Amino acid sequence: MAPVAIEIFAAPPRLTAADRQTAVVLDRSQPQLPPRPVLTAPELFTLQYCRFATATRLICSLRGPGTYQGVAIPTSRRIAVDVDGSNQKVIAPIEPPAPQ
C-alpha cells in the first residue's frame, strides 16, 4: 500500500451531513466497506479533531458559539464516542467560570 500524501491530512474536512461536519471511521482491514459515520457536529459547531483514546473509543473536540455575562465567546466540548457511533458522552464541556 502506498503512503498517504500529507496534503490529505492537511485538507479541510470534506464529509458533511446537512451542512454539518461528520467524523467517520475507515476500517483499513476491510477497505471495501464504506466510511462509518460516528459523530456529527451540532448546528453552529465545528469539529476540531477526533483522536483514538483506545482501539474502540474516540475523543472528539467541538467548538461553537457561547456567551459569558452577555458577551459572545467561543465554547468547546469534548465528546467520547465508540467507533460504531454509539455511547456518546460529553466528557468536558469547557465553559467560562460562573459569576460569583
Secondary structure, 3 states (H helix, E strand, C coil): CCCCCHHHHHCCCCCEECCEEEEEECCCCCCCCCCEEEEECCCCCEEEEEEEEECCEEEEEEEEEEEECCEEEEEEEEEEEECCCCCCEEEEEECCCCCC
